[in-house]
Amino acid sequence: MESPLQEPLQELSTVEDYWRWGVSSLQQAEVFFGHGTDNATSETLVLLAHVLHLDLAQVNEFRGAKMTSGEQKQFVDLLQQRIKERKPAAYLTGEAWFAGLPFKVDERVLVPRSPIAELIEQEFQPWLADAPQHILDLCTGSACIAIACAYAFPEAEVDALDISTDALAVAEENIVFHQLEHRVFPMQSDLYGAVKGQRYDLIVTNPPYVDAEDMADLPAEFHHEPELGLAAGDDGLDLVRTILRDAPNHLTEQGILICEVGNSMVHLAELYPDVPFTWLSFERGGDGVFLLTRHELLEHQSKF
């Protein structure tokens, strides 16, 4: 009996052949997209680029070229792993892109995918009056937000905090890779615990915010990610309450808090109907990210 590998290896030859076959295979298998790509075409492209050692644009440039037998087998193996194990492509390649920058990722950290990337690329305009000198990235994970902020603001120092030592090990690898050891500082911390008395011009955080109902219904791909980075109690706001309550104690006078809560934005709005959350919009899609100034946080601190 022929191996499942044999059909594509015998009948396909070019990059375009394997691209088309990969898209069809992923769509037929009904895998979930949402870890850096949102469709089968892009997901297959990521796998091809990894196998061929090309960037995404180059894959398209060489789409008529024939793949070697080794490249063909490696791609088919990766695709089958993607389908059978439901493992996100970023974990298969060991790399994800965020705000136009490459990051090492594995199953110790969430796959970077926050719409906050768009805010960083826009240097948080028009929300910041001046370029921030001190930035805090709470729940840093791979340190993608911290590192992207360091690129956006070359004069700033960034504290990158996470409770997970596993996540911080990945964060440190990324900080070294981007040669930012002198400006991005990873620290183990339960939220603000390690930075008592410190104040920041900007606090950015993408904390765990998945509520219990959504956790129970997550597609299989999410079960490869650390639960510590996703689950946040019945309403998804276990950490967000503390982040809100203590944020004004860690912000400078003109400082702002940017926080992602995803689908839990509904719970947040119901819980604090009088708090003037500014819900941010994104040209590339995404929602559930709010902004509050230090003044607004102080005014409503007793509610948190």
C-alpha positions as CSV (number, residue, x, y, z in Angstrom):
1,M,0.0,0.0,0.0
2,E,1.3,3.4,-0.9
3,S,2.4,5.8,1.8
4,P,0.3,9.1,2.1
5,L,3.5,10.8,1.1
6,Q,3.8,9.0,-2.3
7,E,1.0,10.7,-4.2
8,P,2.3,14.3,-3.9
9,L,5.9,13.3,-4.2
10,Q,5.1,11.5,-7.5
11,E,2.7,13.9,-9.1
12,L,3.8,17.4,-8.0
13,S,7.0,19.2,-8.7
14,T,6.9,23.0,-8.6
15,V,6.6,25.4,-5.7
16,E,3.2,26.4,-7.1
17,D,2.1,22.7,-7.3
18,Y,2.9,22.2,-3.6
19,W,1.4,25.5,-2.6
20,R,-1.9,24.6,-4.3
21,W,-1.9,21.1,-2.9
22,G,-1.1,22.4,0.6
23,V,-4.0,24.9,0.5
24,S,-6.4,22.1,-0.6
25,S,-5.2,19.7,2.1
26,L,-5.6,22.3,4.9
27,Q,-9.0,23.3,3.7
28,Q,-10.2,19.7,3.4
29,A,-8.9,18.9,6.9
30,E,-10.7,22.0,8.3
31,V,-7.8,23.1,10.5
32,F,-8.2,26.3,12.5
33,F,-6.4,29.4,11.4
34,G,-5.6,32.2,13.9
35,H,-2.0,31.9,15.0
36,G,-0.4,34.5,12.7
37,T,-2.4,33.6,9.6
38,D,-6.2,33.5,8.9
39,N,-6.4,31.3,5.8
40,A,-5.0,28.2,4.2
41,T,-3.1,30.1,1.5
42,S,-1.1,32.1,4.0
43,E,-0.5,29.2,6.3
44,T,0.8,27.0,3.4
45,L,3.0,29.9,2.3
46,V,4.6,30.1,5.8
47,L,5.4,26.4,5.7
48,L,6.9,26.6,2.2
49,A,9.0,29.7,3.1
50,H,10.5,27.8,6.0
51,V,11.3,24.7,3.9
52,L,12.8,26.6,1.0
53,H,14.7,29.2,3.2
54,L,13.0,32.0,1.3
55,D,11.0,35.0,2.6
56,L,7.3,35.2,1.7
57,A,7.9,37.4,-1.4
58,Q,10.6,35.2,-2.7
59,V,8.3,32.1,-2.6
60,N,6.0,33.9,-4.9
61,E,8.9,35.0,-7.2
62,F,10.1,31.3,-7.5
63,R,6.7,29.7,-7.7
64,G,7.4,28.1,-11.0
65,A,10.7,26.6,-9.8
66,K,10.9,22.8,-9.1
67,M,11.4,21.7,-5.5
68,T,14.1,19.1,-4.7
69,S,13.0,15.7,-3.5
70,G,14.3,16.6,0.0
71,E,12.3,19.9,0.0
72,Q,9.2,18.1,-1.2
73,K,9.4,15.5,1.6
74,Q,10.1,18.0,4.3
75,F,7.1,20.1,3.2
76,V,4.8,17.1,3.1
77,D,5.9,16.0,6.5
78,L,5.3,19.5,8.0
79,L,1.9,19.7,6.4
80,Q,0.8,16.3,7.7
81,Q,2.0,17.3,11.1
82,R,0.0,20.5,10.9
83,I,-3.1,18.5,10.0
84,K,-2.7,15.4,12.3
85,E,-1.5,17.2,15.4
86,R,-3.3,20.5,14.8
87,K,-0.1,22.3,15.7
88,P,0.1,26.0,14.6
89,A,2.5,26.6,11.8
90,A,4.6,28.9,14.0
91,Y,5.4,26.0,16.3
92,L,6.4,23.8,13.4
93,T,8.8,26.4,11.9
94,G,9.9,27.8,15.3
95,E,9.3,31.4,14.1
96,A,6.6,34.0,14.1
97,W,6.5,37.6,12.8
98,F,5.1,40.5,14.8
99,A,5.2,44.2,13.8
100,G,7.4,43.2,10.9
101,L,10.0,41.5,13.1
102,P,10.9,37.8,13.5
103,F,10.6,36.1,16.8
104,K,11.6,32.6,18.0
105,V,8.6,30.8,19.4
106,D,7.8,27.3,20.8
107,E,5.2,25.8,23.0
108,R,6.5,27.7,26.1
109,V,4.9,30.9,24.7
110,L,1.8,32.0,22.9
111,V,2.1,32.6,19.2
112,P,2.4,36.4,18.6
113,R,-0.8,37.7,17.0
114,S,-2.0,40.8,18.9
115,P,-3.4,43.8,17.0
116,I,-1.3,45.9,19.3
117,A,1.4,45.5,16.7
118,E,-0.4,48.1,14.6
119,L,-0.4,50.5,17.5
120,I,3.4,50.0,17.9
121,E,4.0,50.6,14.2
122,Q,2.1,53.9,14.5
123,E,4.1,54.8,17.7
124,F,0.8,54.9,19.6
125,Q,-0.2,58.1,17.9
126,P,-2.2,60.2,18.6
127,W,-2.4,58.9,22.1
128,L,1.2,59.7,23.3
129,A,2.2,63.3,23.6
130,D,5.9,62.6,23.8
131,A,8.1,59.6,23.0
132,P,8.1,57.4,26.1
133,Q,11.3,56.9,28.0
134,H,10.2,54.1,30.2
135,I,7.8,51.3,28.9
136,L,6.4,48.3,30.8
137,D,5.3,45.2,28.9
138,L,3.2,43.1,31.4
139,C,2.8,39.4,30.6
140,T,5.5,39.6,28.0
141,G,5.6,36.0,26.7
142,S,8.0,35.9,23.8
143,A,8.8,39.6,24.4
144,C,7.5,40.5,21.0
145,I,5.6,43.6,22.3
146,A,8.6,44.7,24.4
147,I,11.1,44.3,21.5
148,A,8.8,45.9,19.0
149,C,8.4,48.9,21.3
150,A,12.2,49.1,21.7
151,Y,12.5,49.4,17.9
152,A,9.7,52.0,17.7
153,F,11.3,54.1,20.5
154,P,15.1,53.9,20.2
155,E,15.7,56.0,23.3
156,A,13.3,54.0,25.6
157,E,14.1,51.3,28.1
158,V,11.5,48.5,28.3
159,D,10.8,46.2,31.3
160,A,9.4,42.9,30.1
161,L,7.6,41.0,32.9
162,D,6.1,37.5,33.1
163,I,5.3,35.1,35.8
164,S,6.5,32.1,33.7
165,T,10.2,31.2,33.8
166,D,9.6,29.1,30.6
167,A,8.3,32.1,28.8
168,L,11.1,34.3,30.0
169,A,13.7,31.9,28.7
170,V,12.2,32.4,25.2
171,A,12.0,36.1,25.8
172,E,15.7,36.3,26.6
173,E,16.6,34.4,23.4
174,N,14.6,37.0,21.4
175,I,16.2,39.9,23.2
176,V,19.6,38.6,22.5
177,F,18.7,37.8,18.9
178,H,17.6,41.4,18.4
179,Q,20.7,42.7,20.3
180,L,18.6,44.7,22.8
181,E,20.0,43.4,26.1
182,H,20.9,47.0,27.0
183,R,17.4,48.3,26.6
184,V,14.9,45.4,27.2
185,F,15.0,43.8,30.6
186,P,13.1,40.5,31.2
187,M,12.0,39.9,34.8
188,Q,10.0,37.2,36.5
189,S,7.1,38.9,38.2
190,D,3.5,38.3,39.2
191,L,2.1,41.4,37.4
192,Y,3.7,44.5,39.0
193,G,5.4,42.6,41.8
194,A,9.0,43.1,40.6
195,V,8.7,46.8,39.8
196,K,7.3,48.3,43.0
197,G,7.8,52.0,43.0
198,Q,8.6,52.2,39.3
199,R,6.7,54.5,37.0
200,Y,6.3,54.3,33.2
201,D,5.2,56.6,30.4
202,L,3.5,53.6,28.7
203,I,2.2,50.3,30.0
204,V,1.3,47.8,27.3
205,T,-0.2,44.4,28.2
206,N,-1.7,41.4,26.5
207,P,-2.6,39.3,29.6
208,P,-4.4,36.0,29.8
209,Y,-8.1,36.9,29.1
210,V,-10.0,33.8,27.9
211,D,-13.0,33.1,30.0
212,A,-14.0,29.6,31.2
213,E,-16.7,29.1,28.5
214,D,-14.4,30.0,25.7
215,M,-11.6,27.9,27.1
216,A,-13.8,24.9,27.0
217,D,-14.6,25.5,23.3
218,L,-11.1,26.4,22.0
219,P,-10.0,24.7,18.8
220,A,-7.4,22.0,19.1
221,E,-4.6,24.4,17.9
222,F,-4.9,26.4,21.1
223,H,-4.2,23.4,23.3
224,H,-0.5,23.5,22.1
225,E,-0.2,26.9,23.8
226,P,0.5,27.3,27.5
227,E,-2.8,27.5,29.4
228,L,-1.2,29.9,31.8
229,G,-1.1,32.4,28.9
230,L,-4.7,32.0,28.0
231,A,-7.1,31.2,30.9
232,A,-8.2,33.9,33.2
233,G,-11.2,32.7,35.3
234,D,-14.9,32.6,34.7
235,D,-15.1,36.0,33.1
236,G,-11.6,36.2,31.7
237,L,-10.8,39.2,33.9
238,D,-8.9,37.7,36.8
239,L,-5.6,39.5,35.9
240,V,-7.2,42.6,34.3
241,R,-8.8,43.7,37.5
242,T,-5.4,43.9,39.2
243,I,-3.8,45.5,36.1
244,L,-6.5,48.3,36.2
245,R,-6.4,48.8,40.0
246,D,-2.6,49.2,40.2
247,A,-1.9,50.8,36.9
248,P,-2.1,54.4,38.1
249,N,0.5,53.7,40.8
250,H,3.0,52.8,38.0
251,L,2.2,55.5,35.4
252,T,3.8,58.9,35.1
253,E,1.5,61.9,35.1
254,Q,0.8,61.8,31.3
255,G,1.1,58.0,31.1
256,I,-1.3,55.6,29.4
257,L,-2.4,52.0,29.8
258,I,-3.0,49.9,26.6
259,C,-4.6,46.5,27.4
260,E,-5.9,43.7,25.2
261,V,-8.9,41.7,26.6
262,G,-10.3,40.1,23.4
263,N,-13.8,38.7,23.7
264,S,-13.8,39.5,27.4
265,M,-14.4,43.1,26.4
266,V,-18.1,42.3,26.8
267,H,-17.6,41.3,30.4
268,L,-15.4,44.3,31.1
269,A,-17.9,46.8,29.8
270,E,-20.7,45.2,31.8
271,L,-18.6,45.1,35.0
272,Y,-17.5,48.7,34.7
273,P,-20.2,50.6,32.8
274,D,-19.0,54.0,34.1
275,V,-15.4,53.6,33.2
276,P,-14.6,55.6,30.0
277,F,-12.7,52.9,28.1
278,T,-11.4,54.0,24.7
279,W,-11.8,51.0,22.5
280,L,-9.2,51.1,19.7
281,S,-9.9,50.2,16.1
282,F,-7.4,48.6,13.7
283,E,-7.1,48.8,9.9
284,R,-5.8,45.2,9.7
285,G,-8.6,43.8,11.9
286,G,-8.8,42.9,15.6
287,D,-10.6,44.4,18.5
288,G,-10.8,44.1,22.3
289,V,-8.0,46.6,23.0
290,F,-8.7,49.5,25.3
291,L,-6.8,52.7,26.4
292,L,-7.1,54.5,29.7
293,T,-5.1,57.5,30.8
294,R,-3.6,57.7,34.3
295,H,-6.2,60.4,35.2
296,E,-9.1,58.1,34.1
297,L,-7.6,55.2,36.0
298,L,-7.2,57.3,39.2
299,E,-10.7,58.7,38.9
300,H,-12.2,55.1,38.8
301,Q,-9.6,53.3,40.9
302,S,-12.0,52.5,43.8
303,K,-14.2,50.5,41.3
304,F,-11.4,48.1,40.5
